[in-house]
Amino acid sequence: MWKFSSENSYPDIILHDGVVTKISLDNDDLVMEFNDGGFWIGQDNKQNSYKKTVRTEKSELRFTDFDIDDIYIFKMYNLFKKFYHTSRVEVSLEKLISNVNSGKWTFEFLYEYYTSSRQREAIFKGCVNVVNKQKHYDCQIELGCSKMIYSWNKIDEDATW
């Protein structure tokens, strides 16, 4: 169980550079578990006593009553060492879950966009890191949910923005 949680807390909580190492489905919820680098807790968040933007340690993000619209990875191709073409490839949620949970991929959040302050519709841009090949692909996840619940046990006071 988590000691702390916060609902729909963007921009008080920021996912930038957060690395997802496990994804699961829990009834109608999508649950993403972050590595020891967690996510960022802003200085104005009421559960941040350090009054500076700091990282959590291992943490979780739960999308309740979620609906995945699209997941895409973007493969770039070069010809004679020059960029030639980008291909957008649709990825199923099942494939994303399988590859992340098997350790083949990690997903790293880079940018997050919301249609309203309620965070009901979101676009996440990040990258899929292919672990054994030391490659990465740009990735975009579009989803809707009734709420986002951020959970963690500890803030790393030394990991500042």
Rosetta constraint file for C-alpha pairs under 8 A:
AtomPair CA 2 CA 151 HARMONIC 6.01 0.50
AtomPair CA 2 CA 152 HARMONIC 5.55 0.50
AtomPair CA 2 CA 153 HARMONIC 5.48 0.50
AtomPair CA 3 CA 151 HARMONIC 7.57 0.50
AtomPair CA 3 CA 152 HARMONIC 6.35 0.50
AtomPair CA 3 CA 153 HARMONIC 4.90 0.50
AtomPair CA 3 CA 154 HARMONIC 7.96 0.50
AtomPair CA 4 CA 47 HARMONIC 7.72 0.50
AtomPair CA 4 CA 151 HARMONIC 5.62 0.50
AtomPair CA 4 CA 152 HARMONIC 5.40 0.50
AtomPair CA 4 CA 153 HARMONIC 5.90 0.50
AtomPair CA 5 CA 149 HARMONIC 6.62 0.50
AtomPair CA 5 CA 150 HARMONIC 5.37 0.50
AtomPair CA 5 CA 151 HARMONIC 4.21 0.50
AtomPair CA 5 CA 152 HARMONIC 6.43 0.50
AtomPair CA 6 CA 149 HARMONIC 5.71 0.50
AtomPair CA 6 CA 150 HARMONIC 5.24 0.50
AtomPair CA 6 CA 151 HARMONIC 6.61 0.50
AtomPair CA 7 CA 147 HARMONIC 6.77 0.50
AtomPair CA 7 CA 148 HARMONIC 5.62 0.50
AtomPair CA 7 CA 149 HARMONIC 4.54 0.50
AtomPair CA 7 CA 150 HARMONIC 6.29 0.50
AtomPair CA 8 CA 118 HARMONIC 6.52 0.50
AtomPair CA 8 CA 119 HARMONIC 6.42 0.50
AtomPair CA 8 CA 147 HARMONIC 6.01 0.50
AtomPair CA 8 CA 148 HARMONIC 5.10 0.50
AtomPair CA 8 CA 149 HARMONIC 6.44 0.50
AtomPair CA 8 CA 150 HARMONIC 7.91 0.50
AtomPair CA 9 CA 13 HARMONIC 5.52 0.50
AtomPair CA 9 CA 148 HARMONIC 7.91 0.50
AtomPair CA 9 CA 150 HARMONIC 7.87 0.50
AtomPair CA 10 CA 14 HARMONIC 6.27 0.50
AtomPair CA 10 CA 117 HARMONIC 7.78 0.50
AtomPair CA 11 CA 42 HARMONIC 7.51 0.50
AtomPair CA 12 CA 41 HARMONIC 6.15 0.50
AtomPair CA 12 CA 42 HARMONIC 4.74 0.50
AtomPair CA 12 CA 43 HARMONIC 7.50 0.50
AtomPair CA 12 CA 44 HARMONIC 6.48 0.50
AtomPair CA 12 CA 45 HARMONIC 5.49 0.50
AtomPair CA 13 CA 39 HARMONIC 7.22 0.50
AtomPair CA 13 CA 40 HARMONIC 5.54 0.50
AtomPair CA 13 CA 41 HARMONIC 4.70 0.50
AtomPair CA 13 CA 42 HARMONIC 5.71 0.50
AtomPair CA 13 CA 45 HARMONIC 7.61 0.50
AtomPair CA 14 CA 39 HARMONIC 6.22 0.50
AtomPair CA 14 CA 40 HARMONIC 5.00 0.50
AtomPair CA 14 CA 41 HARMONIC 6.63 0.50
AtomPair CA 14 CA 42 HARMONIC 7.47 0.50
AtomPair CA 15 CA 39 HARMONIC 5.07 0.50
AtomPair CA 15 CA 40 HARMONIC 6.24 0.50
AtomPair CA 15 CA 109 HARMONIC 5.97 0.50
AtomPair CA 15 CA 110 HARMONIC 7.25 0.50
AtomPair CA 15 CA 111 HARMONIC 7.61 0.50
AtomPair CA 15 CA 112 HARMONIC 7.45 0.50
AtomPair CA 16 CA 39 HARMONIC 6.98 0.50
AtomPair CA 16 CA 40 HARMONIC 7.37 0.50
AtomPair CA 16 CA 108 HARMONIC 7.89 0.50
AtomPair CA 16 CA 109 HARMONIC 5.24 0.50
AtomPair CA 16 CA 110 HARMONIC 4.68 0.50
AtomPair CA 16 CA 111 HARMONIC 6.11 0.50
AtomPair CA 16 CA 112 HARMONIC 7.82 0.50
AtomPair CA 17 CA 39 HARMONIC 7.34 0.50
AtomPair CA 17 CA 108 HARMONIC 5.92 0.50
AtomPair CA 17 CA 109 HARMONIC 5.37 0.50
AtomPair CA 17 CA 110 HARMONIC 5.64 0.50
AtomPair CA 18 CA 34 HARMONIC 6.57 0.50
AtomPair CA 18 CA 35 HARMONIC 7.72 0.50
AtomPair CA 18 CA 37 HARMONIC 6.56 0.50
AtomPair CA 18 CA 38 HARMONIC 5.65 0.50
AtomPair CA 18 CA 39 HARMONIC 5.16 0.50
AtomPair CA 18 CA 108 HARMONIC 5.56 0.50
AtomPair CA 18 CA 109 HARMONIC 5.41 0.50
AtomPair CA 18 CA 110 HARMONIC 7.74 0.50
AtomPair CA 19 CA 34 HARMONIC 5.45 0.50
AtomPair CA 19 CA 35 HARMONIC 5.92 0.50
AtomPair CA 19 CA 37 HARMONIC 7.23 0.50
AtomPair CA 19 CA 38 HARMONIC 7.14 0.50
AtomPair CA 19 CA 106 HARMONIC 6.58 0.50
AtomPair CA 19 CA 107 HARMONIC 5.69 0.50
AtomPair CA 19 CA 108 HARMONIC 4.37 0.50
AtomPair CA 19 CA 109 HARMONIC 6.57 0.50
AtomPair CA 20 CA 32 HARMONIC 6.21 0.50
AtomPair CA 20 CA 33 HARMONIC 5.54 0.50
AtomPair CA 20 CA 34 HARMONIC 4.38 0.50
AtomPair CA 20 CA 35 HARMONIC 6.27 0.50
AtomPair CA 20 CA 100 HARMONIC 7.79 0.50
AtomPair CA 20 CA 106 HARMONIC 5.79 0.50
AtomPair CA 20 CA 107 HARMONIC 5.12 0.50
AtomPair CA 20 CA 108 HARMONIC 6.18 0.50
AtomPair CA 21 CA 32 HARMONIC 7.66 0.50
AtomPair CA 21 CA 33 HARMONIC 6.01 0.50
AtomPair CA 21 CA 34 HARMONIC 5.75 0.50
AtomPair CA 21 CA 35 HARMONIC 6.06 0.50
AtomPair CA 21 CA 100 HARMONIC 5.97 0.50
AtomPair CA 21 CA 101 HARMONIC 6.66 0.50
AtomPair CA 21 CA 103 HARMONIC 7.34 0.50
AtomPair CA 21 CA 105 HARMONIC 7.92 0.50
AtomPair CA 21 CA 106 HARMONIC 5.48 0.50
AtomPair CA 21 CA 107 HARMONIC 7.09 0.50
AtomPair CA 22 CA 32 HARMONIC 5.90 0.50
AtomPair CA 22 CA 33 HARMONIC 5.09 0.50
AtomPair CA 22 CA 34 HARMONIC 7.16 0.50
AtomPair CA 22 CA 97 HARMONIC 7.42 0.50
AtomPair CA 22 CA 100 HARMONIC 5.87 0.50
AtomPair CA 22 CA 101 HARMONIC 5.04 0.50
AtomPair CA 23 CA 30 HARMONIC 7.30 0.50
AtomPair CA 23 CA 31 HARMONIC 5.62 0.50
AtomPair CA 23 CA 32 HARMONIC 4.57 0.50
AtomPair CA 23 CA 33 HARMONIC 6.26 0.50
AtomPair CA 23 CA 97 HARMONIC 5.47 0.50
AtomPair CA 23 CA 100 HARMONIC 6.90 0.50
AtomPair CA 23 CA 101 HARMONIC 6.49 0.50
AtomPair CA 24 CA 30 HARMONIC 6.07 0.50
AtomPair CA 24 CA 31 HARMONIC 5.18 0.50
AtomPair CA 24 CA 32 HARMONIC 6.64 0.50
AtomPair CA 24 CA 97 HARMONIC 6.90 0.50
AtomPair CA 25 CA 29 HARMONIC 5.77 0.50
AtomPair CA 25 CA 30 HARMONIC 4.87 0.50
AtomPair CA 25 CA 31 HARMONIC 6.09 0.50
AtomPair CA 26 CA 30 HARMONIC 6.39 0.50
AtomPair CA 26 CA 31 HARMONIC 7.09 0.50
AtomPair CA 28 CA 64 HARMONIC 6.43 0.50
AtomPair CA 28 CA 65 HARMONIC 4.87 0.50
AtomPair CA 28 CA 66 HARMONIC 6.41 0.50
AtomPair CA 29 CA 62 HARMONIC 6.52 0.50
AtomPair CA 29 CA 63 HARMONIC 5.45 0.50
AtomPair CA 29 CA 64 HARMONIC 4.47 0.50
AtomPair CA 29 CA 65 HARMONIC 5.35 0.50
AtomPair CA 29 CA 66 HARMONIC 5.83 0.50
AtomPair CA 30 CA 62 HARMONIC 5.75 0.50
AtomPair CA 30 CA 63 HARMONIC 5.11 0.50
AtomPair CA 30 CA 64 HARMONIC 6.68 0.50
AtomPair CA 30 CA 65 HARMONIC 7.95 0.50
AtomPair CA 30 CA 66 HARMONIC 6.46 0.50
AtomPair CA 31 CA 60 HARMONIC 6.93 0.50
AtomPair CA 31 CA 61 HARMONIC 5.80 0.50
AtomPair CA 31 CA 62 HARMONIC 4.47 0.50
AtomPair CA 31 CA 63 HARMONIC 6.39 0.50
AtomPair CA 32 CA 60 HARMONIC 5.64 0.50
AtomPair CA 32 CA 61 HARMONIC 5.19 0.50
AtomPair CA 32 CA 62 HARMONIC 6.41 0.50
AtomPair CA 33 CA 58 HARMONIC 7.56 0.50
AtomPair CA 33 CA 59 HARMONIC 5.95 0.50
AtomPair CA 33 CA 60 HARMONIC 4.46 0.50
AtomPair CA 33 CA 61 HARMONIC 6.50 0.50
AtomPair CA 34 CA 38 HARMONIC 5.20 0.50
AtomPair CA 34 CA 39 HARMONIC 7.68 0.50
AtomPair CA 34 CA 58 HARMONIC 5.68 0.50
AtomPair CA 34 CA 59 HARMONIC 5.24 0.50
AtomPair CA 34 CA 60 HARMONIC 5.88 0.50
AtomPair CA 34 CA 61 HARMONIC 7.97 0.50
AtomPair CA 35 CA 57 HARMONIC 7.43 0.50
AtomPair CA 35 CA 58 HARMONIC 5.20 0.50
AtomPair CA 35 CA 59 HARMONIC 7.13 0.50
AtomPair CA 36 CA 56 HARMONIC 7.75 0.50
AtomPair CA 36 CA 57 HARMONIC 4.65 0.50
AtomPair CA 36 CA 58 HARMONIC 4.19 0.50
AtomPair CA 36 CA 59 HARMONIC 7.51 0.50
AtomPair CA 37 CA 55 HARMONIC 6.63 0.50
AtomPair CA 37 CA 56 HARMONIC 6.53 0.50
AtomPair CA 37 CA 57 HARMONIC 5.26 0.50
AtomPair CA 37 CA 58 HARMONIC 6.32 0.50
AtomPair CA 38 CA 55 HARMONIC 6.17 0.50
AtomPair CA 38 CA 56 HARMONIC 4.88 0.50
AtomPair CA 38 CA 57 HARMONIC 4.86 0.50
AtomPair CA 38 CA 58 HARMONIC 5.02 0.50
AtomPair CA 38 CA 59 HARMONIC 5.25 0.50
AtomPair CA 38 CA 60 HARMONIC 7.83 0.50
AtomPair CA 39 CA 55 HARMONIC 5.41 0.50
AtomPair CA 39 CA 56 HARMONIC 5.61 0.50
AtomPair CA 39 CA 57 HARMONIC 7.68 0.50
AtomPair CA 39 CA 59 HARMONIC 7.39 0.50
AtomPair CA 40 CA 53 HARMONIC 6.57 0.50
AtomPair CA 40 CA 54 HARMONIC 5.56 0.50
AtomPair CA 40 CA 55 HARMONIC 4.40 0.50
AtomPair CA 40 CA 56 HARMONIC 6.31 0.50
AtomPair CA 40 CA 161 HARMONIC 7.87 0.50
AtomPair CA 41 CA 45 HARMONIC 6.62 0.50
AtomPair CA 41 CA 48 HARMONIC 6.81 0.50
AtomPair CA 41 CA 53 HARMONIC 5.59 0.50
AtomPair CA 41 CA 54 HARMONIC 5.46 0.50
AtomPair CA 41 CA 55 HARMONIC 5.93 0.50
AtomPair CA 41 CA 56 HARMONIC 6.90 0.50
AtomPair CA 42 CA 48 HARMONIC 7.30 0.50
AtomPair CA 42 CA 51 HARMONIC 7.89 0.50
AtomPair CA 42 CA 52 HARMONIC 6.60 0.50
AtomPair CA 42 CA 53 HARMONIC 4.37 0.50
AtomPair CA 42 CA 54 HARMONIC 6.72 0.50
AtomPair CA 43 CA 48 HARMONIC 6.35 0.50
AtomPair CA 43 CA 50 HARMONIC 7.12 0.50
AtomPair CA 43 CA 51 HARMONIC 4.44 0.50
AtomPair CA 43 CA 52 HARMONIC 4.27 0.50
AtomPair CA 43 CA 53 HARMONIC 4.72 0.50
AtomPair CA 43 CA 54 HARMONIC 7.62 0.50
AtomPair CA 44 CA 48 HARMONIC 7.25 0.50
AtomPair CA 44 CA 51 HARMONIC 6.74 0.50
AtomPair CA 44 CA 52 HARMONIC 7.94 0.50
AtomPair CA 48 CA 52 HARMONIC 7.88 0.50
AtomPair CA 48 CA 155 HARMONIC 7.90 0.50
AtomPair CA 50 CA 157 HARMONIC 7.06 0.50
AtomPair CA 52 CA 160 HARMONIC 7.15 0.50
AtomPair CA 53 CA 160 HARMONIC 5.77 0.50
AtomPair CA 53 CA 161 HARMONIC 5.59 0.50
AtomPair CA 54 CA 155 HARMONIC 6.89 0.50
AtomPair CA 54 CA 156 HARMONIC 6.48 0.50
AtomPair CA 54 CA 157 HARMONIC 6.14 0.50
AtomPair CA 54 CA 158 HARMONIC 7.43 0.50
AtomPair CA 54 CA 159 HARMONIC 5.48 0.50
AtomPair CA 54 CA 160 HARMONIC 4.43 0.50
AtomPair CA 54 CA 161 HARMONIC 6.01 0.50
AtomPair CA 55 CA 155 HARMONIC 5.88 0.50
AtomPair CA 55 CA 156 HARMONIC 5.59 0.50
AtomPair CA 55 CA 157 HARMONIC 7.44 0.50
AtomPair CA 55 CA 159 HARMONIC 5.59 0.50
AtomPair CA 55 CA 160 HARMONIC 6.59 0.50
AtomPair CA 55 CA 161 HARMONIC 7.81 0.50
AtomPair CA 56 CA 152 HARMONIC 6.63 0.50
AtomPair CA 56 CA 153 HARMONIC 7.70 0.50
AtomPair CA 56 CA 154 HARMONIC 5.78 0.50
AtomPair CA 56 CA 155 HARMONIC 4.13 0.50
AtomPair CA 56 CA 156 HARMONIC 5.57 0.50
AtomPair CA 57 CA 152 HARMONIC 7.12 0.50
AtomPair CA 57 CA 153 HARMONIC 7.30 0.50
AtomPair CA 57 CA 154 HARMONIC 5.76 0.50
AtomPair CA 57 CA 155 HARMONIC 5.88 0.50
AtomPair CA 57 CA 156 HARMONIC 6.17 0.50
AtomPair CA 58 CA 152 HARMONIC 6.59 0.50
AtomPair CA 58 CA 153 HARMONIC 7.49 0.50
AtomPair CA 58 CA 154 HARMONIC 7.85 0.50
AtomPair CA 59 CA 150 HARMONIC 7.60 0.50
AtomPair CA 59 CA 151 HARMONIC 5.70 0.50
AtomPair CA 59 CA 152 HARMONIC 4.47 0.50
AtomPair CA 59 CA 153 HARMONIC 7.16 0.50
AtomPair CA 60 CA 150 HARMONIC 5.93 0.50
AtomPair CA 60 CA 151 HARMONIC 5.13 0.50
AtomPair CA 60 CA 152 HARMONIC 6.45 0.50
AtomPair CA 61 CA 148 HARMONIC 6.82 0.50
AtomPair CA 61 CA 149 HARMONIC 5.70 0.50
AtomPair CA 61 CA 150 HARMONIC 4.65 0.50
AtomPair CA 61 CA 151 HARMONIC 6.34 0.50
AtomPair CA 62 CA 148 HARMONIC 5.59 0.50
AtomPair CA 62 CA 149 HARMONIC 5.00 0.50
AtomPair CA 62 CA 150 HARMONIC 6.49 0.50
AtomPair CA 63 CA 145 HARMONIC 5.84 0.50
AtomPair CA 63 CA 146 HARMONIC 7.39 0.50
AtomPair CA 63 CA 147 HARMONIC 6.00 0.50
AtomPair CA 63 CA 148 HARMONIC 4.72 0.50
AtomPair CA 63 CA 149 HARMONIC 6.57 0.50
AtomPair CA 64 CA 145 HARMONIC 5.67 0.50
AtomPair CA 64 CA 146 HARMONIC 5.66 0.50
AtomPair CA 64 CA 147 HARMONIC 5.49 0.50
AtomPair CA 64 CA 148 HARMONIC 6.37 0.50
AtomPair CA 64 CA 149 HARMONIC 7.76 0.50
AtomPair CA 65 CA 145 HARMONIC 5.30 0.50
AtomPair CA 65 CA 146 HARMONIC 5.67 0.50
AtomPair CA 65 CA 147 HARMONIC 7.68 0.50
AtomPair CA 66 CA 143 HARMONIC 6.87 0.50
AtomPair CA 66 CA 144 HARMONIC 5.50 0.50
AtomPair CA 66 CA 145 HARMONIC 4.09 0.50
AtomPair CA 66 CA 146 HARMONIC 6.83 0.50
AtomPair CA 67 CA 143 HARMONIC 5.56 0.50
AtomPair CA 67 CA 144 HARMONIC 5.12 0.50
AtomPair CA 67 CA 145 HARMONIC 6.22 0.50
AtomPair CA 68 CA 93 HARMONIC 7.74 0.50
AtomPair CA 68 CA 141 HARMONIC 7.75 0.50
AtomPair CA 68 CA 142 HARMONIC 6.20 0.50
AtomPair CA 68 CA 143 HARMONIC 4.36 0.50
AtomPair CA 68 CA 144 HARMONIC 6.47 0.50
AtomPair CA 69 CA 141 HARMONIC 7.77 0.50
AtomPair CA 69 CA 142 HARMONIC 5.28 0.50
AtomPair CA 69 CA 143 HARMONIC 5.15 0.50
AtomPair CA 69 CA 144 HARMONIC 7.40 0.50
AtomPair CA 70 CA 90 HARMONIC 7.25 0.50
AtomPair CA 70 CA 91 HARMONIC 7.87 0.50
AtomPair CA 70 CA 140 HARMONIC 7.80 0.50
AtomPair CA 70 CA 141 HARMONIC 5.89 0.50
AtomPair CA 70 CA 142 HARMONIC 5.17 0.50
AtomPair CA 70 CA 143 HARMONIC 7.07 0.50
AtomPair CA 71 CA 90 HARMONIC 5.79 0.50
AtomPair CA 71 CA 91 HARMONIC 5.38 0.50
AtomPair CA 71 CA 92 HARMONIC 6.65 0.50
AtomPair CA 71 CA 93 HARMONIC 7.22 0.50
AtomPair CA 71 CA 139 HARMONIC 7.31 0.50
AtomPair CA 71 CA 140 HARMONIC 5.69 0.50
AtomPair CA 71 CA 141 HARMONIC 4.53 0.50
AtomPair CA 71 CA 142 HARMONIC 6.40 0.50
AtomPair CA 72 CA 88 HARMONIC 6.29 0.50
AtomPair CA 72 CA 89 HARMONIC 5.43 0.50
AtomPair CA 72 CA 90 HARMONIC 4.49 0.50
AtomPair CA 72 CA 91 HARMONIC 5.61 0.50
AtomPair CA 72 CA 139 HARMONIC 5.57 0.50
AtomPair CA 72 CA 140 HARMONIC 5.23 0.50
AtomPair CA 72 CA 141 HARMONIC 6.61 0.50
AtomPair CA 73 CA 88 HARMONIC 5.91 0.50
AtomPair CA 73 CA 89 HARMONIC 5.34 0.50
AtomPair CA 73 CA 90 HARMONIC 6.54 0.50
AtomPair CA 73 CA 91 HARMONIC 6.98 0.50
AtomPair CA 73 CA 128 HARMONIC 7.65 0.50
AtomPair CA 73 CA 137 HARMONIC 6.07 0.50
AtomPair CA 73 CA 138 HARMONIC 5.64 0.50
AtomPair CA 73 CA 139 HARMONIC 4.32 0.50
AtomPair CA 73 CA 140 HARMONIC 6.48 0.50
AtomPair CA 74 CA 86 HARMONIC 6.35 0.50
AtomPair CA 74 CA 87 HARMONIC 5.56 0.50
AtomPair CA 74 CA 88 HARMONIC 4.61 0.50
AtomPair CA 74 CA 89 HARMONIC 6.18 0.50
AtomPair CA 74 CA 137 HARMONIC 5.81 0.50
AtomPair CA 74 CA 138 HARMONIC 5.28 0.50
AtomPair CA 74 CA 139 HARMONIC 6.24 0.50
AtomPair CA 75 CA 86 HARMONIC 5.51 0.50
AtomPair CA 75 CA 87 HARMONIC 5.13 0.50
AtomPair CA 75 CA 88 HARMONIC 6.51 0.50
AtomPair CA 75 CA 89 HARMONIC 7.48 0.50
AtomPair CA 75 CA 137 HARMONIC 6.06 0.50
AtomPair CA 75 CA 138 HARMONIC 7.46 0.50
AtomPair CA 76 CA 83 HARMONIC 7.31 0.50
AtomPair CA 76 CA 84 HARMONIC 7.62 0.50
AtomPair CA 76 CA 85 HARMONIC 5.86 0.50
AtomPair CA 76 CA 86 HARMONIC 4.37 0.50
AtomPair CA 76 CA 87 HARMONIC 6.41 0.50
AtomPair CA 76 CA 137 HARMONIC 7.99 0.50
AtomPair CA 77 CA 83 HARMONIC 6.12 0.50
AtomPair CA 77 CA 84 HARMONIC 5.58 0.50
AtomPair CA 77 CA 85 HARMONIC 5.16 0.50
AtomPair CA 77 CA 86 HARMONIC 6.09 0.50
AtomPair CA 77 CA 87 HARMONIC 7.95 0.50
AtomPair CA 78 CA 82 HARMONIC 5.06 0.50
AtomPair CA 78 CA 83 HARMONIC 4.32 0.50
AtomPair CA 78 CA 84 HARMONIC 4.85 0.50
AtomPair CA 78 CA 85 HARMONIC 6.89 0.50
AtomPair CA 79 CA 83 HARMONIC 6.38 0.50
AtomPair CA 79 CA 84 HARMONIC 5.73 0.50
AtomPair CA 91 CA 95 HARMONIC 6.48 0.50
AtomPair CA 91 CA 96 HARMONIC 6.84 0.50
AtomPair CA 92 CA 96 HARMONIC 6.39 0.50
AtomPair CA 93 CA 97 HARMONIC 6.10 0.50
AtomPair CA 94 CA 98 HARMONIC 6.01 0.50
AtomPair CA 95 CA 99 HARMONIC 6.00 0.50
AtomPair CA 96 CA 100 HARMONIC 6.04 0.50
AtomPair CA 97 CA 101 HARMONIC 5.88 0.50
AtomPair CA 98 CA 102 HARMONIC 5.97 0.50
AtomPair CA 99 CA 103 HARMONIC 6.36 0.50
AtomPair CA 99 CA 104 HARMONIC 5.13 0.50
AtomPair CA 99 CA 105 HARMONIC 5.34 0.50
AtomPair CA 99 CA 106 HARMONIC 7.96 0.50
AtomPair CA 100 CA 104 HARMONIC 5.96 0.50
AtomPair CA 100 CA 105 HARMONIC 4.64 0.50
AtomPair CA 100 CA 106 HARMONIC 5.36 0.50
AtomPair CA 100 CA 107 HARMONIC 7.33 0.50
AtomPair CA 101 CA 105 HARMONIC 7.85 0.50
AtomPair CA 103 CA 131 HARMONIC 7.27 0.50
AtomPair CA 104 CA 130 HARMONIC 6.01 0.50
AtomPair CA 104 CA 131 HARMONIC 5.54 0.50
AtomPair CA 104 CA 132 HARMONIC 6.89 0.50
AtomPair CA 105 CA 128 HARMONIC 6.22 0.50
AtomPair CA 105 CA 129 HARMONIC 5.35 0.50
AtomPair CA 105 CA 130 HARMONIC 4.76 0.50
AtomPair CA 105 CA 131 HARMONIC 5.66 0.50
AtomPair CA 106 CA 128 HARMONIC 5.73 0.50
AtomPair CA 106 CA 129 HARMONIC 5.21 0.50
AtomPair CA 106 CA 130 HARMONIC 6.95 0.50
AtomPair CA 106 CA 131 HARMONIC 7.32 0.50
AtomPair CA 107 CA 126 HARMONIC 6.99 0.50
AtomPair CA 107 CA 127 HARMONIC 5.80 0.50
AtomPair CA 107 CA 128 HARMONIC 4.66 0.50
AtomPair CA 107 CA 129 HARMONIC 6.29 0.50
AtomPair CA 108 CA 126 HARMONIC 5.37 0.50
AtomPair CA 108 CA 127 HARMONIC 5.32 0.50
AtomPair CA 108 CA 128 HARMONIC 6.47 0.50
AtomPair CA 108 CA 129 HARMONIC 7.54 0.50
AtomPair CA 109 CA 124 HARMONIC 6.86 0.50
AtomPair CA 109 CA 125 HARMONIC 6.30 0.50
AtomPair CA 109 CA 126 HARMONIC 4.43 0.50
AtomPair CA 109 CA 127 HARMONIC 6.83 0.50
AtomPair CA 110 CA 124 HARMONIC 7.50 0.50
AtomPair CA 110 CA 125 HARMONIC 5.70 0.50
AtomPair CA 110 CA 126 HARMONIC 4.55 0.50
AtomPair CA 110 CA 127 HARMONIC 7.45 0.50
AtomPair CA 111 CA 124 HARMONIC 5.80 0.50
AtomPair CA 111 CA 125 HARMONIC 5.03 0.50
AtomPair CA 111 CA 126 HARMONIC 6.45 0.50
AtomPair CA 112 CA 122 HARMONIC 7.08 0.50
AtomPair CA 112 CA 123 HARMONIC 5.92 0.50
AtomPair CA 112 CA 124 HARMONIC 4.61 0.50
AtomPair CA 112 CA 125 HARMONIC 6.35 0.50
AtomPair CA 113 CA 122 HARMONIC 5.56 0.50
AtomPair CA 113 CA 123 HARMONIC 5.15 0.50
AtomPair CA 113 CA 124 HARMONIC 6.39 0.50
AtomPair CA 114 CA 119 HARMONIC 5.42 0.50
AtomPair CA 114 CA 120 HARMONIC 7.38 0.50
AtomPair CA 114 CA 121 HARMONIC 5.80 0.50
AtomPair CA 114 CA 122 HARMONIC 4.51 0.50
AtomPair CA 114 CA 123 HARMONIC 6.55 0.50
AtomPair CA 115 CA 119 HARMONIC 6.55 0.50
AtomPair CA 115 CA 120 HARMONIC 7.07 0.50
AtomPair CA 115 CA 121 HARMONIC 5.56 0.50
AtomPair CA 115 CA 122 HARMONIC 6.45 0.50
AtomPair CA 116 CA 120 HARMONIC 6.99 0.50
AtomPair CA 116 CA 121 HARMONIC 7.52 0.50
AtomPair CA 118 CA 147 HARMONIC 7.60 0.50
AtomPair CA 119 CA 145 HARMONIC 7.64 0.50
AtomPair CA 119 CA 146 HARMONIC 7.92 0.50
AtomPair CA 119 CA 147 HARMONIC 6.85 0.50
AtomPair CA 119 CA 148 HARMONIC 7.48 0.50
AtomPair CA 120 CA 144 HARMONIC 5.36 0.50
AtomPair CA 120 CA 145 HARMONIC 5.17 0.50
AtomPair CA 120 CA 146 HARMONIC 5.69 0.50
AtomPair CA 120 CA 147 HARMONIC 6.61 0.50
AtomPair CA 121 CA 142 HARMONIC 7.63 0.50
AtomPair CA 121 CA 143 HARMONIC 5.90 0.50
AtomPair CA 121 CA 144 HARMONIC 4.28 0.50
AtomPair CA 121 CA 145 HARMONIC 6.59 0.50
AtomPair CA 122 CA 142 HARMONIC 5.81 0.50
AtomPair CA 122 CA 143 HARMONIC 5.51 0.50
AtomPair CA 122 CA 144 HARMONIC 6.14 0.50
AtomPair CA 123 CA 140 HARMONIC 6.90 0.50
AtomPair CA 123 CA 141 HARMONIC 5.69 0.50
AtomPair CA 123 CA 142 HARMONIC 4.49 0.50
AtomPair CA 123 CA 143 HARMONIC 6.60 0.50
AtomPair CA 124 CA 140 HARMONIC 5.62 0.50
AtomPair CA 124 CA 141 HARMONIC 5.11 0.50
AtomPair CA 124 CA 142 HARMONIC 6.43 0.50
AtomPair CA 125 CA 138 HARMONIC 7.44 0.50
AtomPair CA 125 CA 139 HARMONIC 5.80 0.50
AtomPair CA 125 CA 140 HARMONIC 4.57 0.50
AtomPair CA 125 CA 141 HARMONIC 6.57 0.50
AtomPair CA 126 CA 138 HARMONIC 5.92 0.50
AtomPair CA 126 CA 139 HARMONIC 5.17 0.50
AtomPair CA 126 CA 140 HARMONIC 6.33 0.50
AtomPair CA 127 CA 136 HARMONIC 6.25 0.50
AtomPair CA 127 CA 137 HARMONIC 5.39 0.50
AtomPair CA 127 CA 138 HARMONIC 4.36 0.50
AtomPair CA 127 CA 139 HARMONIC 4.86 0.50
AtomPair CA 127 CA 140 HARMONIC 7.88 0.50
AtomPair CA 128 CA 136 HARMONIC 5.40 0.50
AtomPair CA 128 CA 137 HARMONIC 5.24 0.50
AtomPair CA 128 CA 138 HARMONIC 6.36 0.50
AtomPair CA 128 CA 139 HARMONIC 6.13 0.50
AtomPair CA 129 CA 134 HARMONIC 7.18 0.50
AtomPair CA 129 CA 135 HARMONIC 5.99 0.50
AtomPair CA 129 CA 136 HARMONIC 4.30 0.50
AtomPair CA 129 CA 137 HARMONIC 6.66 0.50
AtomPair CA 130 CA 134 HARMONIC 5.86 0.50
AtomPair CA 130 CA 135 HARMONIC 5.22 0.50
AtomPair CA 130 CA 136 HARMONIC 5.62 0.50
AtomPair CA 131 CA 135 HARMONIC 7.17 0.50
